[in-house]
Amino acid sequence: MNKQQTNEFDKIILTAFMVSLARQFTDIPYAKELAQLIETQGLVKLSQPQNQDKSVLLTARIEARYKAINQVIAQYQITQVLELASGLLPRGLLMSSNPNITFIESDLPKMISCKQQLIQQLVVERPNLYFLEIDATNHPSEFWKSTPLLKAGQPVMILCEGLLTHLTLLEKQLVCANVREILHSYGGVWITPDFIDTGSLVRSQQDDSDLQKLLQTGTNLTGRSLVNNNFGTLDQARQFVYEQGFRVTEHSMLNVIDELSCLEILGIDPEVVRRMLAAQSVFALTLDSPSS
Ligand SMILES: C[S@@+](CC[C@H](N)C(=O)[O-])C[C@H]1O[C@@H](n2cnc3c(N)ncnc32)[C@H](O)[C@@H]1O
């Protein structure tokens, strides 16, 4: 059994269950299976209203970011992947069905041990899928736990979705420093939709009062405000990543609007989703000066 120390970030773990329950209203492979396991095994003790709250825009956001990241991943020929804050994402399960891919899922100890147990119920053996306890903000870095699993001299793809949005500016800087170290050693790219501006979040809440309720639930659970912890404008987010030593290529989430299954499943107005996604991008970050 993994060590189960209490971590100041543990309260954020519950949001992984909320997101996973939202993902069941999509056609993302394994999303329904994972959500069902969570429900049948009573893995999350959200109170009744929290359990039943759902926001159509949250589901659209979650599906869009997952599929937009996949689209960006497909542009790189990188076969070793380190996913931060994996939560209950099914990407590792899916991508590791290709035996040429080394996929490392990571999260806080309590979350990653739960994830590993759930995945073992869905697939018997996946020798190229690994689970590591990594606090992405830790200094010294815990990313080095992945070194024995990575091939030296080959680039690494680092992924994360829905992590930085919960972190303070200082904590985001710690994650950036840890990512920089790995990219310096291996080369590669960091793909994330997590540099968001609060303006777009506030506008989406005006379009969907359920989203407002759900984000408030998240804030109550984590003690962290998505609005306070993110950037006033997208330009401020860009400025931040430049200052952290990254070069950025942006990929609009509108690129996946036609792939969103939840629009039909939940009967969502595509125009509202289009408005929301117009302000959302996946960032592909590489080191500004790889050799320095
Ligand atoms: C909103 S959930 C997103 C989970 C998953 N990426 C997804 O999109 O479904 C936030 C995740 O961040 C993880 N987390 C929180 N603080 C962390 C930290 N310091 N290091 C690594 N993971 C962390 C939580 O355990 C949780 O799984």
The ligand as a Tripos MOL2 file, in Angstrom:
@<TRIPOS>MOLECULE
LIG
   27    29     1     0     0
SMALL
NO_CHARGES

@<TRIPOS>ATOM
      1 C1         -9.6570   18.7490  -11.2080 C.3       1 LIG1
      2 S1         -8.7730   17.2950  -10.8220 S.3       1 LIG1
      3 C2         -8.2430   16.8790  -12.4610 C.3       1 LIG1
      4 C3         -7.9210   15.4420  -12.5920 C.3       1 LIG1
      5 C4         -7.6290   14.9950  -14.0310 C.3       1 LIG1
      6 N1         -6.4780   15.6680  -14.5630 N.3       1 LIG1
      7 C5         -8.8210   15.2050  -14.9130 C.2       1 LIG1
      8 O1         -8.7850   16.0840  -15.7790 O.co2     1 LIG1
      9 O2         -9.7910   14.4820  -14.7590 O.co2     1 LIG1
     10 C6         -7.3050   17.8700  -10.0300 C.3       1 LIG1
     11 C7         -6.2670   16.7970   -9.7750 C.3       1 LIG1
     12 O3         -5.0860   17.4180   -9.2660 O.3       1 LIG1
     13 C8         -4.5030   16.5370   -8.3330 C.3       1 LIG1
     14 N2         -3.5630   17.3260   -7.5270 N.ar      1 LIG1
     15 C9         -3.8510   18.3110   -6.6550 C.ar      1 LIG1
     16 N3         -2.7340   18.8410   -6.1500 N.ar      1 LIG1
     17 C10        -1.7020   18.1710   -6.7330 C.ar      1 LIG1
     18 C11        -0.2930   18.2660   -6.6330 C.ar      1 LIG1
     19 N4          0.2760   19.1590   -5.8230 N.pl3     1 LIG1
     20 N5          0.4640   17.4350   -7.3770 N.ar      1 LIG1
     21 C12        -0.1150   16.5210   -8.1870 C.ar      1 LIG1
     22 N6         -1.4420   16.3900   -8.3400 N.ar      1 LIG1
     23 C13        -2.2310   17.2090   -7.6110 C.ar      1 LIG1
     24 C14        -5.6950   15.9980   -7.5770 C.3       1 LIG1
     25 O4         -5.3710   14.8470   -6.8570 O.3       1 LIG1
     26 C15        -6.6630   15.7560   -8.7300 C.3       1 LIG1
     27 O5         -6.4870   14.4750   -9.2720 O.3       1 LIG1
@<TRIPOS>BOND
     1     1     2 1
     2     2     3 1
     3     2    10 1
     4     3     4 1
     5     4     5 1
     6     5     6 1
     7     5     7 1
     8     7     8 2
     9     7     9 1
    10    10    11 1
    11    11    12 1
    12    11    26 1
    13    12    13 1
    14    13    14 1
    15    13    24 1
    16    14    15 ar
    17    14    23 ar
    18    15    16 ar
    19    16    17 ar
    20    17    18 ar
    21    17    23 ar
    22    18    19 1
    23    18    20 ar
    24    20    21 ar
    25    21    22 ar
    26    22    23 ar
    27    24    25 1
    28    24    26 1
    29    26    27 1
@<TRIPOS>SUBSTRUCTURE
     1 LIG1         1 GROUP 0 **** ****
